[in-house]
Amino acid sequence: MKRSEINALIKDTKIFFDALGFRLPRWAEWKPAEWKGKGGLEVVQNMLGWDITDYGAGDFEKKGLILFTIRNGNHAAGHPKRYAEKIMVVREGQVCPMHFHWSKTEDIINRGGGNLVIELYNSDKDEQLADTPVTVLIDGIPQTVPAGGTVILEPGESIFLPQGMYHRFYGQQGRGKVLVGEVSSVNDDNTDNRFLHSMPRFPQIEEDEEPVHLLVTDYPAWV
């Protein structure tokens, strides 16, 4: 992805957040130079902040995701935070690819905007797609769909995804962008994503202009 594309997406995302009344922490507005010397902060250590990916596909509008990690612990022994929270933007037809997590459990919440479509599979012993029916909790109420079936979350609705449950999601066509929340156990995007088809979690960046705000993967080079 080009840095200019990432910058434009961040600017557009902040407008979308404002339109839906969602507020970010103050450090979300820090310029790159303001991160100097802050490598010891939890924000840096636990990879909080801006995160934009095209999963290495080079076609963000078809396969991609905008995320902002608001809070996160880590798996270090004795660490007091055992939870995480993200806010995401999913566009119409823009796919977050099929994956599951070995460690993390999560609630995916439609916080506003359009509808979110989630496709579901159980995983088998070989970590492939199982052909068994999938039972999930939608706002605490069980719902069963066939393997590869979908549920549609309207604004205010949520789904619980346990470890090992394959899922992919995208914004329903004709309904606009979706503001998606995630409340989960500790998030580790470096080691805890099992994509059905191998792909990078973070993009390669072409530095065609200076960053407006840093991504979580930029911290090591700037702090």
N, C-alpha and C positions, 0 to 999 in steps of 0.2 A: 504494500500500500504506500502511496505517496504521503509525505507529511502534510502537504497542502490539503489532501482529501481528509485526513484525520482532523486537521484543524477546522475545516468546514463542518465536519460532522459534529464536533464538540460544540461549535457555535450554534448549530441547528438544534442540538439536543438541549442546550440550556434554554433556548426559546420554548421548546416543547415542555420542558419541566415547568417553566414559569407559567405557561398557559394552563397547566393542570394544577398549579398551586403547590408543586413539590419543591422543597428547598434542600439544598446541599450544605454540608458544613463549610465554614469560612475558608479552610485551606483548599477547597476545590477550585478557588479562584487564584491561588498562588501562581505567579509566573515562574519560569524555570530557575531564574537566579535566586528566588526566595527559598529554594530547596537546599542550597549550599549549606553544609554543616549539619544537616538534620537527619543523617543516616541512622541515628539511634532512636528515632521516633517510632512508635507502634505503627503509625501510618506507613512508614517505609518497610519496617521489618515484616509486617503481615500483609503487604501488597494491597493496601487500601487505595482507592482513587480511580482514575479514568482507565478504561480498558476497552479498546476497540479492536475487533478482529475480523478478518475475512477467511480464517482457517487455511490460509495459504492458497486459496482458490483463485485470487485475483479478480473476483467478481462480487464485490461487497453487497450489491443490491439483491443478488440471488442467494448468496450464502455468507452470512455475517451476523454480527451482534454488537450492540453498544451496551457497555456495562459501566457501572460505577459502584465499587465496593465501599460501603459506608462504614462497616465495622467488621472485624474479624479477629479471632484468636489464632492460636497455632497449636500444633500437636506436641509441643515440648512438654515434658513431664512437669506437672505442677502449675502450668499456665492457667490463670484464673478464668480466661474467656474460652468457653467451649461452644461458641455460637458465631454466626456471621449473618450479615444482611447485605443484599445488593439491590440496586435499582437498575432496570434495563429498558432499552427501547427496541422493539421488534417491529419491522415494517411489513406492509402487506406482501405476502408471498415470500418474504425473506426467511430462509431456513437456518435454524440452529441445528446442526447435523445430529444424527442418531448417536446417542452415547448413554453410558451410565456411570455411576460413581461407586468405587469399592468401599469408601469410608463414609462419605457424606450422605445424610438424609436431608430432605428439603421440602419446603412448601413453596410452590410457584403461585403467585397471586396476580390476578389482573387488577391493577391499581387505577386503570382508566384508559380512555381512548377507545380503540376498537376491540374486537374479540380475538382471543388467542386460541389457536388450534394446536392440540398436543396429540401426537401419534405415539402409541404405547406397545411395547413388547416385554414379556418376561425374558430373562436370559437363561440359557441352558448351562450345563456343567462345563461346556467348552467356551463359554462367553459369547455364544452366537445367539441369534434370534430363536426363541422357543415358539412353538405353535400352540401354546396353551392360552386359554382365556386370561385376561388381565383384570384383576380387581384392585381398584384404587379408592381412596377416600376423597370425595369432593366436599369440602367444607365439613368434614367429619362424617359424611354419609357415604356408605359403600356404593360403588357403581362398577359393573362388570362389562367389559367390551371384549370382542374377539381379538386374537393376536393381530396387531397392526391396526386395530381400531382407534378411533379418535374421540376425544372429548373436547368440547368448546367451552372455554371460560369467558363469560361475559364480565364486564367491570364489577368488581367486588367479590368475585368467586375465586376459589383457590383449590389446588390439588396437592396431596401429599405424595412424594416420590421416595420410596425406600431404596436402600442400597441394592444394586444389581438390576434395577428396572430400566430397560432401555426407553429413551424418549427423545423425540425431536419436536420442535415447535416452530410456528410461523404465524404471522398476522393474517386473519381471514380477509380474503379479497373483498374490496368494496367497503371496508369498515374503518380504514385509516390506521395510523400507527398505534401501537399498544404500549402503555406504560406498565412494565412488568416488575413486580417485586419478588425477591427471593429471601426467605428466612430459613436458615439451615444450621446444621452443625458446622464445625470449623471447615473453612474452604481452603483447598490446596490445589490450585490450577496447574501446578507443575507436575504433580504425581497422581492425581485422583480422577482423571478423566479417561474412561475407556471408550474411545470412538469405535464404532462398528467397522469403519474403514479408516485406516491410519491416516492422520493428518495433524499438522501443527496446531497447537492451541493459540499461539501468538503469531502475529504477522511479521514478515520481514518489512522493514520500513526504508523507503527511498527518501533521503533527506533533501527534498527540493526547496524547502524553506524552514525557517526556525519554528520550533513548537510553540503554540500558544499556551498550552498546559502540558505537563508531562503525563505520559502513560505509566502504569505501574512497572512496565518493563524498561522504562527510561531511568528509573531511580539510580541504579548502580553507576551510570555514567555522569550523573549530575550532583549527587549528594556528597 
